[in-house]
């Protein structure tokens, strides 16, 4: 489905600058030097799935602490990569709506991972202009963010969206095994 003629707003909502919300997100940020890194990654991956289920039922009315946890935990590359492969054909719309909302409420310093996640869905959906706008938001938030740079190359090369999706699906079990030890 391509809806490139429909403008989708991806600018920040007031919640993104709410001090209490920002502090909540920060408390869930993952320090790569943590002695409990794998536990925090598992909690982050589980939170992504839990929020997607909740978001499919409640939308923007989903639990604000769970939203904070997902945004904060996405600061870890492994959690982000898990999230990248966590949707399927049946859950695509739920993840689309979730990443779009989280992109709008993510505080400064937490936008890039979510913008990249949303960009991949936009690309897979054939909304290339929107995908690049999301990458622009990621670049403003974190110039040189590695996934942003990679996705710009992939999207700019006109790599077929179905091939990108297949690669994403193929990598997901490896990321899952790294986090959950399966």
Secondary structure by P-SEA (a helix, b strand, c coil): cccccbbbbcccccccccaaaaaaaaaacccccccaaaaaaaaaaaaaaaaaaaaacccccccaaaaaaaaaacccaaaaaaaaccccccaaaaaaaaaaaaaacccccccaaaaaaaaaaaaaacaaaaaaaaaaaaaaacccaaaaaaaaaaaaacccaaaaaaaaaaaaaaaaaaaccc
